Amino acid sequence: MYLILGIVLFVVWIGSFLVFKTAGVLIHLLLLFAILSIVMHFISGKRAV
C-alpha cells in the first residue's frame, strides 16, 4: 500500500513540477510524502493485517 501511494505521489509531483513551476513548497511536499511512504513500505515489510 505504501509503495503504491509513494509511486502515485511521485508521479503527481513530476506532473505538477512540469505544469506549475511556481508552486514552490507544495510541490516539494509531495516529493517528501512520496519518499516517506516508500521508506515506510520497506520498513514495514510484509506484515499480516
KEKE-3310 file (N, C-alpha, C; in steps of 0.2 Angstrom, whole numbers, plus 5000, padded with zeros to 4 digits):
npx = (5004:5010:5019:5013:5006:5017:5022:5012:5011:5024:5023:5013:5020:5030:5022:5016:5027:5031:5020:5016:5027:5029:5024:5031:5034:5024:5024:5036:5033:5025:5034:5042:5032:5030:5043:5043:5033:5037:5048:5042:5035:5046:5051:5041:5038:5032:5019:5006:4989)
npy = (4994:5006:5008:5009:5021:5029:5029:5035:5047:5052:5052:5062:5073:5074:5078:5090:5098:5100:5106:5117:5128:5137:5134:5130:5126:5117:5108:5102:5096:5086:5077:5074:5067:5056:5050:5047:5038:5027:5023:5019:5008:4999:4998:4993:4981:4964:4962:4954:4958)
npz = (5000:5004:4995:4983:4985:4987:4974:4966:4972:4968:4954:4953:4958:4949:4938:4942:4944:4932:4926:4934:4938:4948:4960:4971:4987:4990:4980:4983:4995:4991:4985:4996:5004:4996:4996:5010:5011:5003:5010:5022:5017:5014:5027:5035:5028:5024:5033:5042:5041)
capx = (5000:5014:5023:5008:5005:5023:5023:5007:5013:5030:5020:5009:5025:5033:5017:5014:5033:5032:5015:5016:5034:5029:5020:5036:5034:5019:5026:5041:5030:5023:5040:5043:5027:5031:5049:5042:5028:5041:5053:5038:5034:5051:5052:5035:5039:5025:5016:4999:4985)
capy = (5000:5012:5008:5012:5028:5033:5030:5039:5054:5054:5054:5068:5078:5076:5081:5096:5101:5102:5111:5123:5129:5142:5132:5130:5122:5112:5103:5098:5092:5079:5073:5072:5062:5050:5047:5044:5032:5022:5021:5015:5002:4994:4996:4988:4974:4961:4960:4951:4963)
capz = (5000:5004:4988:4978:4987:4985:4966:4964:4974:4964:4948:4954:4959:4942:4933:4945:4944:4925:4924:4939:4940:4953:4966:4976:4993:4990:4975:4986:5000:4988:4985:5003:5006:4992:4999:5016:5010:5000:5015:5026:5013:5015:5034:5037:5025:5023:5039:5041:5044)
cpx = (5004:5018:5019:5007:5011:5024:5018:5009:5019:5027:5017:5014:5028:5028:5016:5021:5033:5026:5015:5023:5034:5026:5025:5036:5030:5021:5032:5039:5027:5028:5042:5039:5028:5037:5047:5037:5032:5046:5048:5036:5040:5053:5047:5036:5032:5023:5009:4995:4980)
cpy = (5006:5013:5011:5019:5032:5034:5035:5046:5057:5056:5061:5074:5080:5080:5089:5101:5104:5107:5117:5124:5134:5140:5131:5125:5116:5106:5098:5094:5085:5075:5070:5066:5055:5046:5043:5038:5026:5019:5017:5009:4997:4993:4992:4981:4971:4958:4958:4957:4960)
cpz = (5000:4998:4983:4979:4985:4978:4964:4966:4970:4957:4948:4955:4953:4938:4936:4944:4936:4923:4928:4942:4946:4959:4972:4981:4992:4985:4979:4992:4997:4987:4991:5005:5002:4994:5005:5015:5007:5006:5020:5023:5015:5022:5037:5034:5024:5029:5038:5044:5048)
residu = (MET:TYR:LEU:ILE:LEU:GLY:ILE:VAL:LEU:PHE:VAL:VAL:TRP:ILE:GLY:SER:PHE:LEU:VAL:PHE:LYS:THR:ALA:GLY:VAL:LEU:ILE:HIS:LEU:LEU:LEU:LEU:PHE:ALA:ILE:LEU:SER:ILE:VAL:MET:HIS:PHE:ILE:SER:GLY:LYS:ARG:ALA:VAL)
# end
